[in-house]
Amino acid sequence: MNRPAVTPARSLAAEQLSQTFTGSASERVKRARLVATHLERILERIDSGQLEATPTEVARLEGADLALRAISRTRLES
């Protein structure tokens, strides 16, 4: 599998993203839902031509959206 090289910008983005998903399980699920909503807005803009993205970038965004939506639909056990 071809993975992109880890760059300082990519490393910083990963660190910021990991800090986004802290807190209780319900807080992390809420944040997953919020991030998925933002990704969907980006994908809508790509589809409408307002933003440009390569097919690989679109596939990654769609995969991340799908994963976050799956997480946000998970029922939390008390």
N, C-alpha and C positions, 0 to 999 in steps of 0.2 A: 504494500500500500504506500503510495506517495504522500508523505506528510510534509506540509510546508515547514521550512526552516523556522526555528524559534528565534525571533528577532526581539530586540528590546521592547519595541512597541507591542508585539504580540504577547510578550511576557507580562508587560504592564497591564494590558487589557485582561489577561487571565487573572491576574491578582485582583484587579478591581471587580471583576465579575464574581470571584470567590468571596469577596467581602460583601457583595450584595446579598448573598444567600447565607446570612447568619441569623441567629435568633431561634425562636421556637419552630417546631415543624409547621404549624399553621401559618406563621409569618413567612417561612420559606415558600410554602405553597402559594400564598398570595403574591409573593414577588415573582414566582415562576409564571403565574397567570399574567401579571403586568408586563414582564419582559416578552412573553409570547404575543401579547397585544401590540407591543411596539414593533416586534419583528413582522407581524402581519401588516402593519401600516407601511413598513419599508417595502415589503413584497408587493403591496398594492401600487406603490409609487413606481416600482420597477415595471410592473405589468402595464401601467398607464404611460410609460415612457418618460416620466419625470426624473427618474434616476436610471443610471446605467449599471449593469452588473454582468459579469461573465456567467455562463451556464454553471460553472463550478461554484461560484459565489451564491447563485440562486439556490442550488441544491443544498449547500451548507445552511443557508438561512432557513430553507424549508425543513431540513432535518432538525435544526435547533428548535424551530417553532413546534414541530410535531412532538419532540421529546418533552418540551416544557408543557405543552398542552396535556400530554399523557400524565405528567407529574401532577399537574394542577387538578386533574380529575380523580386522582387517587383519594380514596376515603381514608381519613386518619383514624387510627384506633386510639381510644382514650385510655 
